[in-house]
């Protein structure tokens, strides 16, 4: 059975429809100002930020931290998992 993850917060769902129906607390537009967005990469043992190379064992852990190299400015937005 496939599991689908949100690329902004790591929330899980058994279906894409179920995932994208909910509001995301870590959405770039602000908490609950956007829906969960599908992470299109595969499940991995370790996730890497596409902007700075930070690593974490889960998307939840990776997106919890602010990114030093984010285009909006240092520490102004969260890490983004590479696909």
Rosetta blueprint (number, residue, H / E / L):
1 X L
2 X L
3 X L
4 X E
5 X E
6 X E
7 X L
8 X L
9 X L
10 X L
11 X L
12 X E
13 X E
14 X L
15 X L
16 X H
17 X H
18 X H
19 X H
20 X H
21 X L
22 X L
23 X E
24 X L
25 X L
26 X L
27 X L
28 X L
29 X L
30 X L
31 X L
32 X L
33 X L
34 X L
35 X E
36 X L
37 X L
38 X E
39 X L
40 X L
41 X L
42 X L
43 X L
44 X L
45 X L
46 X L
47 X E
48 X E
49 X E
50 X L
51 X L
52 X L
53 X L
54 X L
55 X E
56 X E
57 X L
58 X L
59 X H
60 X H
61 X H
62 X H
63 X H
64 X L
65 X L
66 X E
67 X L
68 X L
69 X L
70 X L
71 X L
72 X L
73 X L
74 X L
75 X L
76 X L
77 X L
78 X E
79 X L
80 X L
81 X E
82 X L
83 X L
